[in-house]
């Protein structure tokens, strides 16, 4: 009986780790594309210069080598970061700045309209 319970627990634990890894992969990819946009532009500039330099040495494969290495480094960094966070036991539900991932509203943000100082205290005459 204890053996069947421990195997079941291991399966659930591995599924939870896989779920956490996939959520971290998605989150880090979105952060790289949205927040890291200046970094992406810098990678494009450096990649373009490296492709021009390599084009003179290897005319057929210079651009292919640069593009695949940049893409590989990005994929490796996202997967490595997700694996590191998963293995350290940091769950996405515990991270405070990931409220948008859970669907929770940001309670600190309140809307203030431009016409509010003029019309908020006006009462309707009925």
SEFI-24011 format. One record per residue: z, x, y of N, C-alpha, C in turn; residue number from 1. Coordinates in steps of 0.02 Angstrom, whole numbers, plus 50000, padded with zeros to 5 digits. Layout:
BEGIN
Z, X, Y, Z, X, Y, Z, X, Y, NUM
...
//
This chain:
BEGIN
50000, 50041, 49940, 50000, 50000, 50000, 50000, 50043, 50063, 1
50040, 50097, 50063, 50043, 50141, 50121, 49978, 50177, 50132, 2
49943, 50192, 50078, 49878, 50226, 50084, 49826, 50182, 50118, 3
49826, 50118, 50100, 49776, 50073, 50130, 49791, 50062, 50203, 4
49855, 50060, 50221, 49873, 50050, 50292, 49855, 50112, 50333, 5
49864, 50171, 50306, 49849, 50232, 50344, 49774, 50240, 50352, 6
49734, 50221, 50303, 49661, 50225, 50310, 49637, 50174, 50361, 7
49667, 50115, 50361, 49648, 50065, 50410, 49666, 50089, 50481, 8
49723, 50120, 50488, 49744, 50145, 50553, 49697, 50200, 50577, 9
49675, 50243, 50532, 49629, 50297, 50551, 49562, 50269, 50574, 10
49539, 50216, 50541, 49475, 50185, 50561, 49481, 50155, 50630, 11
49536, 50121, 50643, 49546, 50091, 50709, 49553, 50145, 50762, 12
49588, 50199, 50746, 49597, 50254, 50793, 49530, 50286, 50810, 13
49488, 50297, 50759, 49423, 50327, 50772, 49378, 50280, 50812, 14
49383, 50216, 50800, 49344, 50168, 50840, 49367, 50167, 50912, 15
49433, 50172, 50923, 49458, 50174, 50991, 49438, 50238, 51027, 16
49438, 50294, 50990, 49415, 50357, 51019, 49341, 50354, 51036, 17
49301, 50324, 50992, 49230, 50317, 51005, 49217, 50272, 51065, 18
49256, 50218, 51071, 49250, 50173, 51128, 49268, 50210, 51193, 19
49322, 50248, 51191, 49342, 50286, 51250, 49290, 50338, 51268, 20
49261, 50372, 51218, 49209, 50421, 51231, 49147, 50389, 51263, 21
49127, 50332, 51238, 49068, 50298, 51266, 49081, 50273, 51337, 22
49141, 50248, 51350, 49157, 50226, 51418, 49158, 50285, 51465, 23
49187, 50341, 51444, 49188, 50401, 51486, 49117, 50428, 51498, 24
49075, 50425, 51446, 49006, 50447, 51454, 48970, 50405, 51506, 25
48978, 50339, 51502, 48947, 50294, 51551, 48974, 50307, 51621, 26
49040, 50315, 51627, 49071, 50324, 51693, 49050, 50390, 51724, 27
49050, 50443, 51685, 49030, 50508, 51713, 48955, 50510, 51730, 28
48914, 50475, 51692, 48843, 50471, 51709, 48832, 50434, 51774, 29
48867, 50378, 51783, 48861, 50340, 51845, 48887, 50381, 51904, 30
48942, 50416, 51894, 48969, 50457, 51948, 48922, 50515, 51966, 31
48890, 50543, 51916, 48842, 50597, 51930, 48782, 50571, 51969, 32
48758, 50512, 51952, 48700, 50485, 51986, 48716, 50458, 52055, 33
48772, 50426, 52063, 48788, 50394, 52127, 48826, 50441, 52174, 34
48883, 50464, 52152, 48925, 50506, 52195, 48896, 50576, 52201, 35
48867, 50602, 52147, 48841, 50669, 52147, 48769, 50674, 52170, 36
48747, 50627, 52211, 48677, 50628, 52234, 48659, 50692, 52272, 37
48703, 50717, 52315, 48686, 50782, 52347, 48680, 50838, 52296, 38
48720, 50836, 52244, 48715, 50886, 52191, 48648, 50881, 52155, 39
48625, 50819, 52145, 48560, 50809, 52112, 48504, 50836, 52157, 40
48509, 50826, 52221, 48458, 50853, 52267, 48459, 50929, 52266, 41
48517, 50959, 52264, 48523, 51031, 52260, 48493, 51057, 52194, 42
48504, 51022, 52139, 48474, 51042, 52075, 48398, 51037, 52077, 43
48371, 50987, 52111, 48299, 50980, 52118, 48269, 51038, 52158, 44
48302, 51056, 52212, 48278, 51111, 52253, 48279, 51177, 52215, 45
48336, 51191, 52182, 48340, 51253, 52143, 48292, 51253, 52085, 46
48284, 51195, 52053, 48236, 51189, 51998, 48164, 51199, 52020, 47
48148, 51173, 52079, 48080, 51183, 52105, 48066, 51256, 52119, 48
48114, 51290, 52149, 48105, 51361, 52163, 48100, 51401, 52098, 49
48142, 51385, 52049, 48139, 51420, 51985, 48073, 51406, 51948, 50
48047, 51345, 51955, 47983, 51329, 51923, 47925, 51367, 51955, 51
47929, 51376, 52021, 47876, 51414, 52056, 47878, 51487, 52034, 52
47938, 51515, 52028, 47945, 51584, 52006, 47921, 51592, 51934, 53
47942, 51547, 51890, 47923, 51552, 51820, 47849, 51536, 51808, 54
47820, 51498, 51853, 47748, 51480, 51845, 47704, 51543, 51850, 55
47726, 51591, 51889, 47686, 51652, 51894, 47694, 51696, 51831, 56
47751, 51691, 51798, 47763, 51731, 51738, 47736, 51696, 51676, 57
47752, 51632, 51669, 47730, 51592, 51611, 47693, 51530, 51637, 58
47628, 51533, 51645, 47592, 51478, 51678, 47595, 51412, 51641, 59
47599, 51413, 51575, 47595, 51350, 51538, 47663, 51315, 51531, 60
47717, 51353, 51528, 47781, 51322, 51511, 47836, 51332, 51562, 61
47821, 51356, 51620, 47873, 51369, 51670, 47909, 51305, 51693, 62
47870, 51255, 51708, 47899, 51192, 51732, 47936, 51157, 51675, 63
47909, 51160, 51615, 47941, 51129, 51557, 48009, 51161, 51542, 64
48013, 51226, 51547, 48077, 51261, 51534, 48129, 51243, 51586, 65
48108, 51242, 51649, 48156, 51227, 51703, 48179, 51155, 51698, 66
48134, 51108, 51688, 48152, 51037, 51684, 48197, 51023, 51625, 67
48181, 51051, 51567, 48222, 51039, 51508, 48290, 51072, 51513, 68
48294, 51130, 51546, 48359, 51162, 51553, 48404, 51124, 51602, 69
48376, 51098, 51656, 48416, 51059, 51704, 48440, 50994, 51671, 70
48395, 50960, 51636, 48414, 50899, 51601, 48466, 50914, 51546, 71
48457, 50967, 51510, 48504, 50986, 51457, 48573, 51002, 51484, 72
48575, 51038, 51540, 48639, 51056, 51570, 48676, 50993, 51594, 73
48639, 50945, 51623, 48670, 50883, 51645, 48697, 50842, 51587, 74
48657, 50835, 51535, 48679, 50797, 51476, 48739, 50831, 51443, 75
48736, 50897, 51436, 48791, 50934, 51406, 48855, 50927, 51447, 76
48849, 50931, 51513, 48909, 50926, 51555, 48941, 50857, 51551, 77
48900, 50804, 51550, 48927, 50736, 51544, 48960, 50727, 51476, 78
48927, 50748, 51422, 48955, 50739, 51355, 49017, 50783, 51345, 79
49017, 50844, 51372, 49075, 50887, 51366, 49134, 50859, 51405, 80
49121, 50834, 51465, 49175, 50803, 51505, 49204, 50741, 51471, 81
49160, 50700, 51443, 49184, 50640, 51408, 49224, 50659, 51346, 82
49201, 50709, 51309, 49237, 50730, 51249, 49304, 50760, 51268, 83
49307, 50800, 51321, 49369, 50831, 51343, 49420, 50778, 51365, 84
49397, 50729, 51404, 49443, 50676, 51425, 49466, 50633, 51367, 85
49422, 50621, 51319, 49441, 50581, 51261, 49491, 50619, 51217, 86
49479, 50683, 51205, 49524, 50722, 51163, 49592, 50734, 51196, 87
49593, 50736, 51263, 49657, 50744, 51298, 49698, 50679, 51297, 88
49665, 50624, 51279, 49700, 50560, 51275, 49701, 50521, 51340, 89
49658, 50538, 51386, 49654, 50501, 51449, 49608, 50441, 51437, 90
49636, 50382, 51441, 49598, 50321, 51430, 49573, 50294, 51496, 91
49514, 50266, 51498, 49487, 50240, 51561, 49530, 50185, 51592, 92
49569, 50149, 51551, 49612, 50097, 51578, 49670, 50126, 51618, 93
49687, 50189, 51607, 49743, 50220, 51642, 49724, 50252, 51708, 94
49660, 50259, 51721, 49637, 50292, 51782, 49635, 50241, 51838, 95
49668, 50258, 51893, 49676, 50210, 51947, 49611, 50194, 51984, 96
49567, 50243, 51993, 49507, 50231, 52032, 49451, 50200, 51992, 97
49464, 50180, 51930, 49413, 50147, 51889, 49423, 50071, 51885, 98
49448, 50041, 51938, 49458, 49968, 51938, 49392, 49931, 51931, 99
49339, 49959, 51959, 49273, 49927, 51956, 49249, 49923, 51884, 100
49272, 49967, 51841, 49251, 49967, 51771, 49284, 49910, 51733, 101
49344, 49889, 51753, 49381, 49837, 51719, 49366, 49768, 51747, 102
49333, 49765, 51804, 49321, 49700, 51835, 49379, 49677, 51878, 103
49427, 49721, 51892, 49483, 49702, 51935, 49463, 49710, 52008, 104
49486, 49665, 52048, 49470, 49668, 52119, 49513, 49720, 52154, 105
49486, 49749, 52206, 49524, 49796, 52246, 49566, 49756, 52295, 106
49631, 49755, 52285, 49675, 49712, 52324, 49686, 49739, 52394, 107
49673, 49803, 52406, 49685, 49832, 52472, 49630, 49813, 52522, 108
49572, 49795, 52498, 49516, 49780, 52543, 49517, 49706, 52561, 109
49524, 49692, 52625, 49521, 49623, 52649, 49466, 49619, 52700, 110
49431, 49564, 52701, 49375, 49555, 52746, 49400, 49532, 52814, 111
49376, 49565, 52866, 49391, 49545, 52934, 49324, 49534, 52969, 112
49313, 49474, 52991, 49250, 49458, 53022, 49253, 49471, 53097, 113
49196, 49484, 53127, 49194, 49502, 53198, 49215, 49444, 53242, 114
49203, 49383, 53221, 49220, 49326, 53263, 49292, 49303, 53252, 115
49329, 49333, 53208, 49397, 49311, 53193, 49444, 49314, 53253, 116
49444, 49366, 53293, 49490, 49365, 53350, 49477, 49307, 53398, 117
49416, 49282, 53400, 49400, 49227, 53445, 49414, 49159, 53414, 118
49404, 49152, 53348, 49406, 49086, 53318, 49462, 49075, 53268, 119
49500, 49125, 53251, 49551, 49116, 53199, 49607, 49070, 53222, 120
49625, 49071, 53285, 49680, 49030, 53310, 49657, 48962, 53335, 121
49593, 48948, 53334, 49568, 48885, 53358, 49582, 48831, 53306, 122
49613, 48777, 53327, 49628, 48720, 53282, 49578, 48664, 53296, 123
49561, 48629, 53243, 49515, 48574, 53250, 49551, 48513, 53278, 124
49521, 48483, 53325, 49549, 48422, 53353, 49524, 48363, 53312, 125
49570, 48328, 53280, 49548, 48270, 53239, 49574, 48207, 53265, 126
//
